[in-house]
């Protein structure tokens, strides 16, 4: 499957290499959902390949795609907790 450049993989999952919490927008994701550090992005981002999940979460908006991703993996409550706490760091957002 070819990447649609929707940006959901830069928002929904946590990304330890970037200290990015679950469900929060990567600070390197531009307004048009492109990576502003693409040439210097971490290996985890380089290794990510579009797959069946991308098709399962298709939706008209990034917010809807992210919600569907989090629901698919049962992470909606955790992501909401992170969002409400305002944690900008994955390390601070993770319990103990």
Secondary structure, DSSP 8 states (H G I E B T S, - for coil): ------SGGGTSS-BGGGTB-TTS--TTB-TTS-BTTGGG--HHHHH----HHHHHT--SSHHHHHHHHHHHTT-HHHHHHHHHHT---HHHHS--
